[in-house]
């Protein structure tokens, strides 16, 4: 695959038919996902004799957040002769704090500004949303169920970030979990219960076919009252049952604190204290706090993490050929941040 070096390379680029519209890894590395004006800049600086000028670039966000996306930035820049100083993934940052600094020839990394900022902006947004949920859960597990809310090309990126930087205990997306060196977690969908036609029968089948290492967590909101279904399943599986999952739709009032308290009470009265209550469905930090207080044990969060607002990352050149410089409104020269450490 030919790398983009000149503006004429852009004009000559021809794409064949493709089943999906996402960029593949080679296309990202070749510069196909950059903004075209950075390619025009290369031609201009080449003509001026300054394309290979040494520069220092600093990256910051206008908003506070949790830093993520660095591993992909390093994969992009490795072998290009640059030095990278950065926060660690998972570290919180303040507004305008320098989160990453790159030293090197402009020709080595300037064209990738779009890609670098995209890696950091999206990943930091997901990590921030995940961390908010994890804090709200106060030590109870939060699982990322967000893959269905984003393009499948980036679903594993999001779920890997939710675990490694956001602190989630697990993720449902197979590739995302594996990238975080974890095993994917999840029960079964309502479709399985609907097709089988009975929650208890589904639970017994699930228990019989599942490897012993897998937790037996059963959906209990498909056909009957959640408290009734919980007891029927608990009586059928007894000690084999690890948990029941409440995913009551909004049309039925959603998962409420009162529902969680009732299910917990009825399970305890019949001696099923070991059965955990897993809740999901439109959760956010505020709802997690309410449901935690009501007795929920595990929280499956999808849209809140997936729709986490990207952090608006900016890259500024702060040194050119050893001289401090900046555009108006920014401070020229390196802004020292003792929390940065060298990665490349």
Secondary structure, 3 states (H helix, E strand, C coil): CCCCCCHHHHHHCCCCCCCCCCCCHHHHHCCCCCCHHHHHHHHHHHHHCCCCCEEEEEEEECCCEECCCHHHHHHHHCCCCCEEEECCCCCEECCCCEEEEEEEEHHHHHHHHHHHHHHHHHHHHHHHHHHHHHHHHCCCEEEECCHHHCCHHHHHHHHHHHHHCCCCCEECCHHHHHHCCCCCCCCCCHHHHHHHCCHHHHHHHHHHHCCCCCCCEEECCCCCCHHHHHHHHHHHHHHHCCEEEECCCHHHCCCCHHHHHHHHHHHHHCCCCCCEEEEECCCCHHHHHHHHHHCCCEEEECHHHHCCCCCCEEEEEEEECCEECCCCCCCCCCCCCCCCEECC
